[in-house]
Structures are given as C-alpha cells and as structure tokens.
C-alpha cells in the first residue's frame, strides 16, 4: 500500500501523519511501540533492505549453496506441505536497524512479511568509540563490548579502533553496516551455519547496548 493511501489505525500513526512527533529517534527513545510499518516508511523513506540468505541446498563437492528462503516440510494425510521462511534486515546506516523473520507458502510473500516485521522491530543502536587504542570520541564503533546467545550461537561484539573495519562474516557485516557501525571485532561460538540463530544473536547483542543508563 502506498503512503498516499495510508489511513493510520493507531494513535501514534495519526500523530506521525500529522507530523506531531519529533521523528523516529524520539519515538524509539520514548519507548513507544510501533504497530504500523507505514510509520517507519513515512519517517525514514531512505531505509535500506538486505535479505539474509538463511536457506541452503547441497551443492557440488559437498558444499552448501545458500538461498534466500529456507524450506521446511510437514506431513499431512494429503502428503507433504512445504513452507518457506525468510529473514530481512533494514537500516539507515546511521543508528537505526531492524530484523524480521516470517514464513509463507510463496517466496515473495515470505520476504515481504519479513520486511514488514523488520520495520516493526526497529531499534536505536548505541554507537561510540570504546576502544582504548582510539580516542576520537566518535561514533564509528560501539561504546563497550556486548554479547548475546540464541540457541547454540553466542556472538560477542567488541569495539575496534578507527580503520580496522568490520571483522566478521558477510551476513554479520551487513547488519552492522546497516546499523551504522564501521569498526568492530566479532567473535562467534556454536553452530554458526544456522544463520537464523546467528542473526538473532547479533541483533540481541546490539539491542543490549541500550540497557546501560546514561551517556558514555
């Protein structure tokens, strides 16, 4: 649905449409819950989207050929019923990032649903310069080390000095880039081939940066 045809159903959506809010940053800072994806589209039309390749099929030589959706099957009396799962990351590369996961019977529908869920789960990422080797007081990294665990996967993100870059694999690097983090060291443990748990752990680690009170 185009924004021109958007009819807000929540009080927050009505305020956003009337431009009575201070922007997405102020909404997230105040702890208000976003229940309409059009709110994010209206306030930040420049958001970028990246599809995480969570699926895979056996390739030649025993490798895995990654796919954008993951297919699962359930047995019914009428036979197997398949379902496709997709995961999408959105961000503005300036401190706002969201992660969504959804499933459907069709490839395109699964990605669209995951994009909607990512918009409803956007968070502010606390950035800074917490590495002792760098005293620039900028926002190119994170203020302190953070970690989170999902399933068997544990992710630890450490601040790095300017110029190091993002020392991580491609899917983790993409979500950090969309969050606006330019320099960081990432260490992982567990079955990291399960990209769903890997990305959820990274998102939880970024979310935990906001638990510390005050400014650093």
C-alpha positions as CSV (number, residue, x, y, z in Angstrom):
1,X,0.0,0.0,0.0
2,X,1.3,3.4,-1.0
3,X,1.8,6.1,1.7
4,X,-0.7,8.3,-0.1
5,X,-3.4,5.7,0.7
6,X,-2.3,5.2,4.3
7,X,-5.0,5.5,6.8
8,X,-3.5,5.2,10.3
9,X,-5.2,2.9,12.8
10,X,-3.2,3.7,15.9
11,X,-2.8,6.9,17.9
12,X,0.9,7.0,17.1
13,X,0.3,6.6,13.4
14,X,-2.2,9.5,13.4
15,X,0.4,11.8,15.2
16,X,3.1,10.8,12.7
17,X,0.8,11.6,9.7
18,X,0.0,15.0,11.3
19,X,3.8,15.5,11.9
20,X,3.3,15.9,15.6
21,X,6.2,13.7,16.5
22,X,9.9,14.5,16.6
23,X,11.0,11.7,14.3
24,X,11.8,8.0,14.6
25,X,14.6,8.6,17.1
26,X,12.3,10.4,19.5
27,X,9.7,7.6,19.2
28,X,12.2,4.9,19.9
29,X,13.8,6.9,22.8
30,X,10.4,7.3,24.5
31,X,9.8,3.6,24.3
32,X,6.6,3.8,22.2
33,X,5.6,0.6,20.3
34,X,5.3,0.8,16.5
35,X,2.4,-1.3,15.3
36,X,2.2,0.0,11.7
37,X,5.1,-0.4,9.2
38,X,4.0,2.7,7.4
39,X,5.2,4.8,10.3
40,X,8.8,3.8,9.5
41,X,8.2,4.3,5.8
42,X,6.8,7.8,6.5
43,X,9.6,8.9,8.8
44,X,12.5,7.2,7.1
45,X,11.9,6.5,3.4
46,X,15.7,6.1,2.9
47,X,15.9,2.8,4.8
48,X,17.9,0.2,3.0
49,X,16.9,-3.5,2.9
50,X,19.1,-6.6,2.8
51,X,17.8,-10.2,2.5
52,X,19.7,-12.7,4.7
53,X,20.3,-16.0,2.9
54,X,19.2,-18.4,5.6
55,X,18.4,-21.3,3.4
56,X,20.7,-23.8,1.7
57,X,20.8,-26.7,-0.6
58,X,23.6,-29.3,-1.2
59,X,26.0,-28.1,-3.8
60,X,28.6,-29.8,-5.9
61,X,31.5,-31.2,-3.9
62,X,29.6,-31.3,-0.6
63,X,29.3,-27.6,-0.1
64,X,26.1,-25.6,0.6
65,X,24.5,-23.3,-1.9
66,X,22.8,-20.5,0.0
67,X,19.2,-19.5,-0.8
68,X,17.1,-16.5,0.2
69,X,14.5,-18.7,1.8
70,X,14.5,-21.8,3.9
71,X,12.1,-24.6,3.1
72,X,10.6,-26.8,5.7
73,X,8.0,-29.6,5.3
74,X,5.2,-31.1,7.4
75,X,3.5,-34.4,6.8
76,X,-0.3,-34.4,6.5
77,X,-2.8,-37.0,5.4
78,X,-2.7,-35.5,1.9
79,X,1.1,-35.5,1.7
80,X,3.9,-33.1,2.4
81,X,3.1,-29.4,2.9
82,X,6.0,-27.0,2.4
83,X,6.6,-23.6,3.9
84,X,9.2,-21.0,3.1
85,X,10.9,-18.8,5.8
86,X,12.8,-15.6,5.1
87,X,14.8,-13.1,7.1
88,X,15.3,-9.4,6.2
89,X,17.5,-6.7,7.8
90,X,16.7,-3.0,7.3
91,X,18.7,0.1,8.4
92,X,19.6,3.6,7.6
93,X,23.4,3.2,8.2
94,X,23.1,5.8,11.0
95,X,22.0,4.1,14.2
96,X,18.6,2.6,13.2
97,X,18.3,-1.1,12.4
98,X,15.6,-3.8,12.3
99,X,15.4,-7.5,11.9
100,X,12.4,-9.5,10.8
101,X,11.6,-13.2,10.1
102,X,8.4,-14.6,8.6
103,X,7.2,-17.6,6.7
104,X,4.7,-18.2,3.9
105,X,4.0,-20.7,1.1
106,X,5.4,-18.3,-1.5
107,X,8.9,-16.9,-1.8
108,X,8.0,-13.3,-2.5
109,X,5.3,-13.2,0.2
110,X,7.7,-14.6,2.8
111,X,10.2,-11.8,2.0
112,X,7.5,-9.1,2.1
113,X,6.3,-10.3,5.5
114,X,9.8,-10.4,6.9
115,X,10.4,-6.8,5.7
116,X,7.2,-5.8,7.5
117,X,8.3,-7.5,10.7
118,X,11.7,-5.8,10.4
119,X,10.1,-2.4,10.3
120,X,8.0,-3.2,13.4
121,X,11.1,-4.2,15.3
122,X,13.5,-1.3,14.6
123,X,15.8,-0.2,17.4
124,X,18.3,2.5,18.0
125,X,21.9,1.2,18.1
126,X,24.1,2.9,20.7
127,X,27.3,3.8,19.0
128,X,30.6,5.2,20.3
129,X,34.3,4.7,20.5
130,X,35.0,2.3,23.3
131,X,38.5,1.0,22.3
132,X,41.4,2.1,24.3
133,X,43.6,2.5,21.2
134,X,41.3,5.1,19.7
135,X,40.5,8.4,21.5
136,X,38.5,10.1,18.7
137,X,35.2,10.1,20.8
138,X,33.3,9.4,17.5
139,X,30.5,7.0,16.6
140,X,32.3,4.7,14.3
141,X,32.1,1.7,16.7
142,X,30.3,0.7,19.9
143,X,30.9,2.1,23.4
144,X,31.7,-1.2,25.1
145,X,31.7,-5.0,24.5
146,X,28.4,-6.7,24.2
147,X,27.3,-10.3,23.7
148,X,24.1,-12.4,23.3
149,X,23.2,-16.0,22.8
150,X,20.4,-17.6,20.7
151,X,20.2,-21.3,20.5
152,X,23.7,-22.7,20.4
153,X,25.2,-19.5,18.9
154,X,27.0,-16.9,21.1
155,X,28.0,-13.6,19.5
156,X,30.4,-11.1,21.1
157,X,30.9,-7.7,19.5
158,X,33.9,-5.7,20.7
159,X,34.8,-2.1,19.9
160,X,37.7,-1.6,17.5
161,X,39.8,1.5,16.6
162,X,39.1,3.5,13.5
163,X,40.4,1.9,10.3
164,X,40.1,-1.7,11.4
165,X,36.7,-2.2,9.7
166,X,34.2,-5.0,10.4
167,X,36.0,-8.2,11.2
168,X,33.1,-10.6,10.7
169,X,31.5,-12.8,8.0
170,X,29.3,-11.4,5.3
171,X,25.8,-11.6,6.9
172,X,27.0,-10.2,10.3
173,X,28.9,-7.5,8.4
174,X,25.8,-6.4,6.5
175,X,23.7,-5.9,9.6
176,X,26.4,-4.0,11.4
177,X,26.9,-1.8,8.3
178,X,23.1,-1.1,8.2
179,X,23.3,-0.2,11.9
180,X,26.0,2.4,11.2
181,X,28.9,0.6,12.8
182,X,32.1,0.8,10.8
183,X,34.7,-0.8,13.1
184,X,34.2,-3.8,15.3
185,X,35.6,-7.2,16.1
186,X,33.0,-10.1,16.1
187,X,33.6,-13.5,17.8
188,X,31.2,-16.3,17.5
189,X,30.7,-19.7,19.1
190,X,28.4,-22.6,18.3
191,X,26.6,-23.7,15.2
192,X,27.0,-20.5,13.2
193,X,26.0,-22.2,10.0
194,X,22.4,-21.8,11.3
195,X,22.2,-18.2,10.1
196,X,18.8,-17.6,11.7
197,X,20.2,-18.0,15.2
198,X,23.4,-16.1,14.2
199,X,21.5,-13.1,13.1
200,X,19.1,-13.1,16.0
201,X,22.1,-13.3,18.4
202,X,23.7,-10.3,16.6
203,X,20.5,-8.3,16.8
204,X,20.1,-9.1,20.5
205,X,23.7,-8.0,21.2
206,X,23.1,-4.7,19.5
207,X,19.8,-4.3,21.4
208,X,21.6,-4.9,24.8
209,X,23.7,-1.8,24.2
210,X,20.7,0.3,25.2
211,X,20.4,-1.3,28.7
212,X,23.1,0.8,30.2
213,X,21.7,4.1,31.6
214,X,23.3,7.5,31.0
215,X,25.8,8.6,28.3
216,X,29.3,7.4,27.9
